[in-house]
Amino acid sequence: MAKTVKSIQFFALFFILFLIGNWEMTMAEVQENLCEKASQTWSGYCGNTGKCNIQCKRWEDARSGACHQRGVTMKCFCYFNCPLDEHN
């Protein structure tokens, strides 16, 4: 019984590490292809990333959006596909 529990724990840990590694790789790929720009339509403090994301997509035709701290405040940033000349 103890051997079975240890095997399950090992595979669970392995699976979690695999997921984390896969997520980090995906985020790195996304960051290479996206350019960040402060939202042109958001005003004030950004405390809800979900709403920032929706606004960036609907109003600014961005791929996504998120709240990030810049200086002493939280701002909404939109993420767009980078123009080809900015990749090089």
Buried (B, 14 or more C-beta within 10 A) or exposed (E): EEEEEEEEEEEEEEEEEEEEEEEEEEEEEEEEEBBBBEBEEBEEEBEEBEBBBEBBBEBBEBBBBBBBEEEEEBBBBBBBEEEEEEEE
